[in-house]
């Protein structure tokens, strides 16, 4: 890019206007990456997301004969 991003001083380093602009964009990008990582972890830990299973009438009648299945089906429908 051939743009000066910072100045060296006797006290350290100072960002130029271009450096400040780049810093803002980098911080924004890092924030989005962290937010995406958090969402992925929510899915991985089953804290978020949705599972939909489509079944026909025949299998539905069969599954209703199992009490635990009914509970799971009702929990998913609510």
MIVO-582653 format. One record per atom (N, C-alpha, C): residue in one letter; residue number from 1; x, z, y. Coordinates in pm, 1 decimal, m for minus. Example, Ala and Ser with C-alpha at 12.3 -4.5 7.8 and 13.67 -1.06 7.14 Angstrom:
! residues 2
<residu: A&num: 1&xx: 1319.0&zz: 780.0&yy: m569.0>
<residu: A&num: 1&xx: 1230.0&zz: 780.0&yy: m450.0>
<residu: A&num: 1&xx: 1320.0&zz: 780.0&yy: m330.0>
<residu: S&num: 2&xx: 1285.0&zz: 708.0&yy: m225.0>
<residu: S&num: 2&xx: 1367.0&zz: 714.0&yy: m106.0>
<residu: S&num: 2&xx: 1290.0&zz: 787.0&yy: 3.0>
! end
This chain:
! residues 78
<residu: X&num: 1&xx: 82.4&zz: 0.0&yy: m119.0>
<residu: X&num: 1&xx: 0.0&zz: 0.0&yy: 0.0>
<residu: X&num: 1&xx: 87.4&zz: 0.0&yy: 126.3>
<residu: X&num: 2&xx: 205.5&zz: 51.1&yy: 114.9>
<residu: X&num: 2&xx: 298.3&zz: 57.2&yy: 226.8>
<residu: X&num: 2&xx: 236.2&zz: 125.0&yy: 348.9>
<residu: X&num: 3&xx: 173.7&zz: 241.5&yy: 325.0>
<residu: X&num: 3&xx: 114.2&zz: 322.3&yy: 430.5>
<residu: X&num: 3&xx: 173.4&zz: 460.9&yy: 419.8>
<residu: X&num: 4&xx: 211.4&zz: 518.3&yy: 532.8>
<residu: X&num: 4&xx: 266.6&zz: 653.3&yy: 531.1>
<residu: X&num: 4&xx: 151.5&zz: 753.2&yy: 516.7>
<residu: X&num: 5&xx: 159.7&zz: 838.0&yy: 414.8>
<residu: X&num: 5&xx: 53.1&zz: 933.2&yy: 386.2>
<residu: X&num: 5&xx: 82.7&zz: 1073.7&yy: 437.1>
<residu: X&num: 6&xx: 210.5&zz: 1102.0&yy: 461.7>
<residu: X&num: 6&xx: 246.3&zz: 1235.0&yy: 512.0>
<residu: X&num: 6&xx: 374.0&zz: 1228.9&yy: 594.1>
<residu: X&num: 7&xx: 391.6&zz: 1333.0&yy: 674.7>
<residu: X&num: 7&xx: 513.5&zz: 1350.7&yy: 753.1>
<residu: X&num: 7&xx: 587.1&zz: 1471.3&yy: 698.1>
<residu: X&num: 8&xx: 717.0&zz: 1460.1&yy: 687.9>
<residu: X&num: 8&xx: 799.4&zz: 1576.0&yy: 652.4>
<residu: X&num: 8&xx: 837.9&zz: 1647.0&yy: 781.9>
<residu: X&num: 9&xx: 818.6&zz: 1778.7&yy: 782.8>
<residu: X&num: 9&xx: 858.7&zz: 1858.7&yy: 898.2>
<residu: X&num: 9&xx: 949.5&zz: 1970.4&yy: 849.7>
<residu: X&num: 10&xx: 1004.3&zz: 2044.9&yy: 943.6>
<residu: X&num: 10&xx: 1089.4&zz: 2157.8&yy: 905.2>
<residu: X&num: 10&xx: 1007.8&zz: 2267.0&yy: 836.3>
<residu: X&num: 11&xx: 876.6&zz: 2266.2&yy: 856.2>
<residu: X&num: 11&xx: 788.8&zz: 2367.0&yy: 795.3>
<residu: X&num: 11&xx: 718.2&zz: 2317.3&yy: 668.8>
<residu: X&num: 12&xx: 737.5&zz: 2195.2&yy: 632.8>
<residu: X&num: 12&xx: 672.4&zz: 2143.8&yy: 512.0>
<residu: X&num: 12&xx: 629.4&zz: 1999.7&yy: 529.3>
<residu: X&num: 13&xx: 505.2&zz: 1973.5&yy: 490.0>
<residu: X&num: 13&xx: 452.9&zz: 1837.3&yy: 491.6>
<residu: X&num: 13&xx: 317.1&zz: 1838.9&yy: 560.7>
<residu: X&num: 14&xx: 291.1&zz: 1739.9&yy: 643.6>
<residu: X&num: 14&xx: 161.4&zz: 1722.0&yy: 708.8>
<residu: X&num: 14&xx: 104.9&zz: 1586.3&yy: 670.1>
<residu: X&num: 15&xx: m24.0&zz: 1580.4&yy: 642.5>
<residu: X&num: 15&xx: m87.2&zz: 1453.5&yy: 609.6>
<residu: X&num: 15&xx: m110.6&zz: 1371.1&yy: 736.0>
<residu: X&num: 16&xx: m92.6&zz: 1242.0&yy: 723.8>
<residu: X&num: 16&xx: m128.8&zz: 1150.4&yy: 832.0>
<residu: X&num: 16&xx: m279.6&zz: 1128.3&yy: 824.5>
<residu: X&num: 17&xx: m334.8&zz: 1053.1&yy: 920.2>
<residu: X&num: 17&xx: m478.3&zz: 1020.0&yy: 913.9>
<residu: X&num: 17&xx: m511.3&zz: 947.4&yy: 784.2>
<residu: X&num: 18&xx: m423.1&zz: 856.5&yy: 745.9>
<residu: X&num: 18&xx: m443.0&zz: 783.2&yy: 620.3>
<residu: X&num: 18&xx: m433.5&zz: 877.7&yy: 500.9>
<residu: X&num: 19&xx: m341.3&zz: 972.8&yy: 508.0>
<residu: X&num: 19&xx: m327.4&zz: 1071.5&yy: 401.0>
<residu: X&num: 19&xx: m450.0&zz: 1159.0&yy: 388.9>
<residu: X&num: 20&xx: m505.8&zz: 1198.8&yy: 503.8>
<residu: X&num: 20&xx: m629.1&zz: 1278.3&yy: 501.5>
<residu: X&num: 20&xx: m744.4&zz: 1199.5&yy: 440.7>
<residu: X&num: 21&xx: m755.2&zz: 1072.8&yy: 475.8>
<residu: X&num: 21&xx: m860.9&zz: 987.9&yy: 420.9>
<residu: X&num: 21&xx: m847.1&zz: 974.7&yy: 269.2>
<residu: X&num: 22&xx: m725.2&zz: 947.8&yy: 224.6>
<residu: X&num: 22&xx: m701.6&zz: 937.5&yy: 80.4>
<residu: X&num: 22&xx: m731.8&zz: 1070.1&yy: 11.1>
<residu: X&num: 23&xx: m691.6&zz: 1180.3&yy: 71.5>
<residu: X&num: 23&xx: m715.4&zz: 1312.6&yy: 14.8>
<residu: X&num: 23&xx: m864.7&zz: 1339.3&yy: m2.5>
<residu: X&num: 24&xx: m945.1&zz: 1301.1&yy: 96.6>
<residu: X&num: 24&xx: m1090.4&zz: 1319.3&yy: 86.8>
<residu: X&num: 24&xx: m1147.9&zz: 1240.9&yy: m31.0>
<residu: X&num: 25&xx: m1104.9&zz: 1116.7&yy: m44.8>
<residu: X&num: 25&xx: m1155.5&zz: 1033.1&yy: m154.0>
<residu: X&num: 25&xx: m1109.7&zz: 1084.0&yy: m290.5>
<residu: X&num: 26&xx: m987.2&zz: 1129.5&yy: m298.5>
<residu: X&num: 26&xx: m935.6&zz: 1183.0&yy: m424.7>
<residu: X&num: 26&xx: m1012.1&zz: 1309.5&yy: m462.2>
<residu: X&num: 27&xx: m1036.2&zz: 1398.4&yy: m365.1>
<residu: X&num: 27&xx: m1112.5&zz: 1520.2&yy: m393.2>
<residu: X&num: 27&xx: m1254.4&zz: 1487.9&yy: m437.6>
<residu: X&num: 28&xx: m1316.0&zz: 1389.1&yy: m374.7>
<residu: X&num: 28&xx: m1450.2&zz: 1346.6&yy: m414.7>
<residu: X&num: 28&xx: m1450.2&zz: 1292.5&yy: m557.6>
<residu: X&num: 29&xx: m1351.7&zz: 1209.2&yy: m589.0>
<residu: X&num: 29&xx: m1341.7&zz: 1152.3&yy: m724.1>
<residu: X&num: 29&xx: m1319.3&zz: 1261.7&yy: m827.7>
<residu: X&num: 30&xx: m1234.1&zz: 1357.2&yy: m795.7>
<residu: X&num: 30&xx: m1209.6&zz: 1468.3&yy: m889.8>
<residu: X&num: 30&xx: m1335.3&zz: 1550.9&yy: m910.4>
<residu: X&num: 31&xx: m1412.2&zz: 1570.6&yy: m803.1>
<residu: X&num: 31&xx: m1538.6&zz: 1642.5&yy: m815.5>
<residu: X&num: 31&xx: m1634.8&zz: 1571.2&yy: m908.8>
<residu: X&num: 32&xx: m1642.0&zz: 1438.4&yy: m897.5>
<residu: X&num: 32&xx: m1729.6&zz: 1361.2&yy: m986.5>
<residu: X&num: 32&xx: m1681.2&zz: 1368.0&yy: m1130.9>
<residu: X&num: 33&xx: m1550.7&zz: 1365.8&yy: m1150.5>
<residu: X&num: 33&xx: m1495.7&zz: 1375.8&yy: m1286.5>
<residu: X&num: 33&xx: m1529.6&zz: 1511.3&yy: m1347.2>
<residu: X&num: 34&xx: m1514.9&zz: 1618.5&yy: m1268.7>
<residu: X&num: 34&xx: m1547.5&zz: 1752.6&yy: m1319.7>
<residu: X&num: 34&xx: m1696.7&zz: 1764.7&yy: m1350.1>
<residu: X&num: 35&xx: m1780.8&zz: 1707.3&yy: m1265.9>
<residu: X&num: 35&xx: m1925.5&zz: 1709.9&yy: m1290.6>
<residu: X&num: 35&xx: m1959.2&zz: 1635.0&yy: m1419.9>
<residu: X&num: 36&xx: m1894.5&zz: 1521.4&yy: m1441.1>
<residu: X&num: 36&xx: m1917.4&zz: 1444.0&yy: m1564.1>
<residu: X&num: 36&xx: m1871.3&zz: 1522.5&yy: m1686.6>
<residu: X&num: 37&xx: m1756.2&zz: 1588.6&yy: m1675.4>
<residu: X&num: 37&xx: m1707.1&zz: 1670.3&yy: m1787.4>
<residu: X&num: 37&xx: m1806.1&zz: 1782.2&yy: m1819.2>
<residu: X&num: 38&xx: m1860.8&zz: 1846.2&yy: m1715.3>
<residu: X&num: 38&xx: m1959.0&zz: 1953.0&yy: m1736.6>
<residu: X&num: 38&xx: m2082.2&zz: 1900.8&yy: m1808.5>
<residu: X&num: 39&xx: m2131.7&zz: 1783.4&yy: m1768.7>
<residu: X&num: 39&xx: m2248.9&zz: 1724.8&yy: m1833.7>
<residu: X&num: 39&xx: m2219.7&zz: 1691.4&yy: m1979.8>
<residu: X&num: 40&xx: m2101.7&zz: 1637.6&yy: m2005.6>
<residu: X&num: 40&xx: m2064.9&zz: 1604.5&yy: m2143.4>
<residu: X&num: 40&xx: m2058.0&zz: 1731.2&yy: m2227.8>
<residu: X&num: 41&xx: m2003.2&zz: 1839.1&yy: m2172.5>
<residu: X&num: 41&xx: m1997.4&zz: 1966.6&yy: m2245.9>
<residu: X&num: 41&xx: m2137.0&zz: 2021.7&yy: m2272.2>
<residu: X&num: 42&xx: m2229.4&zz: 2003.2&yy: m2176.5>
<residu: X&num: 42&xx: m2367.4&zz: 2047.7&yy: m2198.4>
<residu: X&num: 42&xx: m2427.7&zz: 1976.4&yy: m2318.4>
<residu: X&num: 43&xx: m2405.4&zz: 1845.5&yy: m2328.7>
<residu: X&num: 43&xx: m2456.3&zz: 1771.2&yy: m2443.4>
<residu: X&num: 43&xx: m2389.2&zz: 1817.6&yy: m2571.5>
<residu: X&num: 44&xx: m2257.9&zz: 1837.2&yy: m2564.1>
<residu: X&num: 44&xx: m2182.1&zz: 1877.5&yy: m2682.6>
<residu: X&num: 44&xx: m2227.7&zz: 2013.5&yy: m2733.1>
<residu: X&num: 45&xx: m2257.0&zz: 2105.1&yy: m2641.6>
<residu: X&num: 45&xx: m2298.3&zz: 2239.9&yy: m2678.5>
<residu: X&num: 45&xx: m2450.1&zz: 2251.4&yy: m2693.7>
<residu: X&num: 46&xx: m2518.8&zz: 2138.3&yy: m2690.4>
<residu: X&num: 46&xx: m2664.1&zz: 2131.1&yy: m2705.7>
<residu: X&num: 46&xx: m2739.0&zz: 2212.8&yy: m2600.4>
<residu: X&num: 47&xx: m2683.9&zz: 2217.4&yy: m2478.6>
<residu: X&num: 47&xx: m2751.7&zz: 2285.1&yy: m2369.0>
<residu: X&num: 47&xx: m2840.5&zz: 2188.7&yy: m2291.6>
<residu: X&num: 48&xx: m2822.1&zz: 2061.6&yy: m2314.5>
<residu: X&num: 48&xx: m2900.0&zz: 1961.5&yy: m2243.7>
<residu: X&num: 48&xx: m2916.5&zz: 1840.2&yy: m2333.4>
<residu: X&num: 49&xx: m3009.4&zz: 1758.0&yy: m2297.5>
<residu: X&num: 49&xx: m3031.0&zz: 1636.0&yy: m2373.0>
<residu: X&num: 49&xx: m3165.7&zz: 1636.8&yy: m2442.6>
<residu: X&num: 50&xx: m3193.9&zz: 1528.7&yy: m2506.7>
<residu: X&num: 50&xx: m3323.3&zz: 1514.3&yy: m2570.3>
<residu: X&num: 50&xx: m3307.1&zz: 1428.4&yy: m2695.0>
<residu: X&num: 51&xx: m3372.4&zz: 1469.4&yy: m2799.8>
<residu: X&num: 51&xx: m3372.5&zz: 1393.9&yy: m2923.9>
<residu: X&num: 51&xx: m3515.3&zz: 1352.5&yy: m2952.5>
<residu: X&num: 52&xx: m3536.4&zz: 1223.7&yy: m2965.9>
<residu: X&num: 52&xx: m3669.8&zz: 1172.9&yy: m2998.1>
<residu: X&num: 52&xx: m3661.3&zz: 1099.8&yy: m3131.2>
<residu: X&num: 53&xx: m3753.5&zz: 1132.6&yy: m3217.9>
<residu: X&num: 53&xx: m3759.2&zz: 1068.5&yy: m3348.4>
<residu: X&num: 53&xx: m3897.0&zz: 1006.7&yy: m3362.6>
<residu: X&num: 54&xx: m3900.1&zz: 877.2&yy: m3383.8>
<residu: X&num: 54&xx: m4027.0&zz: 808.1&yy: m3403.8>
<residu: X&num: 54&xx: m4055.7&zz: 795.9&yy: m3552.4>
<residu: X&num: 55&xx: m4174.2&zz: 838.4&yy: m3593.7>
<residu: X&num: 55&xx: m4212.6&zz: 828.7&yy: m3734.2>
<residu: X&num: 55&xx: m4354.6&zz: 774.5&yy: m3744.0>
<residu: X&num: 56&xx: m4385.7&zz: 716.9&yy: m3857.8>
<residu: X&num: 56&xx: m4519.7&zz: 665.7&yy: m3882.1>
<residu: X&num: 56&xx: m4612.7&zz: 774.3&yy: m3933.7>
<residu: X&num: 57&xx: m4738.6&zz: 739.2&yy: m3953.3>
<residu: X&num: 57&xx: m4839.9&zz: 835.0&yy: m3999.0>
<residu: X&num: 57&xx: m4808.5&zz: 892.8&yy: m4135.9>
<residu: X&num: 58&xx: m4756.4&zz: 811.9&yy: m4225.6>
<residu: X&num: 58&xx: m4731.2&zz: 858.0&yy: m4361.6>
<residu: X&num: 58&xx: m4630.5&zz: 972.3&yy: m4363.5>
<residu: X&num: 59&xx: m4519.3&zz: 956.0&yy: m4297.1>
<residu: X&num: 59&xx: m4416.9&zz: 1060.5&yy: m4297.7>
<residu: X&num: 59&xx: m4466.3&zz: 1183.0&yy: m4221.7>
<residu: X&num: 60&xx: m4547.0&zz: 1164.2&yy: m4117.3>
<residu: X&num: 60&xx: m4599.9&zz: 1277.4&yy: m4041.2>
<residu: X&num: 60&xx: m4687.3&zz: 1364.6&yy: m4130.7>
<residu: X&num: 61&xx: m4773.1&zz: 1302.9&yy: m4210.1>
<residu: X&num: 61&xx: m4858.7&zz: 1380.5&yy: m4301.9>
<residu: X&num: 61&xx: m4774.1&zz: 1456.1&yy: m4404.1>
<residu: X&num: 62&xx: m4667.3&zz: 1393.7&yy: m4451.2>
<residu: X&num: 62&xx: m4578.1&zz: 1458.2&yy: m4548.1>
<residu: X&num: 62&xx: m4506.7&zz: 1577.6&yy: m4485.6>
<residu: X&num: 63&xx: m4455.5&zz: 1560.7&yy: m4364.5>
<residu: X&num: 63&xx: m4380.9&zz: 1667.8&yy: m4298.8>
<residu: X&num: 63&xx: m4469.1&zz: 1787.6&yy: m4263.8>
<residu: X&num: 64&xx: m4597.2&zz: 1764.2&yy: m4239.5>
<residu: X&num: 64&xx: m4687.6&zz: 1874.2&yy: m4204.8>
<residu: X&num: 64&xx: m4707.3&zz: 1971.3&yy: m4320.6>
<residu: X&num: 65&xx: m4667.8&zz: 1931.8&yy: m4439.2>
<residu: X&num: 65&xx: m4681.9&zz: 2021.3&yy: m4554.5>
<residu: X&num: 65&xx: m4572.4&zz: 2127.5&yy: m4556.5>
<residu: X&num: 66&xx: m4473.1&zz: 2117.5&yy: m4467.2>
<residu: X&num: 66&xx: m4365.7&zz: 2215.7&yy: m4459.2>
<residu: X&num: 66&xx: m4381.8&zz: 2298.0&yy: m4331.4>
<residu: X&num: 67&xx: m4407.0&zz: 2429.6&yy: m4343.1>
<residu: X&num: 67&xx: m4432.0&zz: 2512.0&yy: m4224.6>
<residu: X&num: 67&xx: m4319.6&zz: 2508.6&yy: m4120.8>
<residu: X&num: 68&xx: m4193.6&zz: 2510.2&yy: m4163.1>
<residu: X&num: 68&xx: m4083.3&zz: 2507.9&yy: m4066.7>
<residu: X&num: 68&xx: m4082.6&zz: 2376.6&yy: m3989.5>
<residu: X&num: 69&xx: m4116.6&zz: 2270.0&yy: m4055.5>
<residu: X&num: 69&xx: m4118.4&zz: 2139.8&yy: m3990.8>
<residu: X&num: 69&xx: m4224.9&zz: 2136.6&yy: m3882.4>
<residu: X&num: 70&xx: m4340.1&zz: 2195.9&yy: m3910.7>
<residu: X&num: 70&xx: m4446.5&zz: 2199.7&yy: m3809.8>
<residu: X&num: 70&xx: m4397.6&zz: 2274.0&yy: m3686.2>
<residu: X&num: 71&xx: m4331.9&zz: 2389.1&yy: m3709.2>
<residu: X&num: 71&xx: m4280.4&zz: 2465.4&yy: m3596.6>
<residu: X&num: 71&xx: m4182.3&zz: 2382.6&yy: m3515.7>
<residu: X&num: 72&xx: m4092.1&zz: 2312.5&yy: m3583.5>
<residu: X&num: 72&xx: m3994.4&zz: 2229.4&yy: m3513.7>
<residu: X&num: 72&xx: m4062.1&zz: 2114.7&yy: m3440.0>
<residu: X&num: 73&xx: m4162.1&zz: 2054.4&yy: m3502.0>
<residu: X&num: 73&xx: m4231.9&zz: 1943.8&yy: m3437.6>
<residu: X&num: 73&xx: m4305.7&zz: 1992.8&yy: m3313.0>
<residu: X&num: 74&xx: m4369.4&zz: 2109.1&yy: m3322.5>
<residu: X&num: 74&xx: m4441.6&zz: 2163.2&yy: m3207.7>
<residu: X&num: 74&xx: m4345.5&zz: 2201.8&yy: m3097.3>
<residu: X&num: 75&xx: m4229.5&zz: 2256.0&yy: m3133.9>
<residu: X&num: 75&xx: m4130.9&zz: 2294.3&yy: m3032.8>
<residu: X&num: 75&xx: m4079.7&zz: 2170.8&yy: m2959.1>
<residu: X&num: 76&xx: m4061.2&zz: 2061.9&yy: m3030.8>
<residu: X&num: 76&xx: m4011.9&zz: 1939.6&yy: m2968.3>
<residu: X&num: 76&xx: m4117.3&zz: 1874.0&yy: m2879.5>
<residu: X&num: 77&xx: m4243.4&zz: 1890.4&yy: m2915.1>
<residu: X&num: 77&xx: m4350.7&zz: 1826.9&yy: m2837.9>
<residu: X&num: 77&xx: m4381.4&zz: 1902.5&yy: m2710.1>
<residu: X&num: 78&xx: m4347.2&zz: 2030.3&yy: m2703.8>
<residu: X&num: 78&xx: m4380.2&zz: 2106.7&yy: m2583.0>
<residu: X&num: 78&xx: m4274.6&zz: 2095.6&yy: m2478.3>
! end
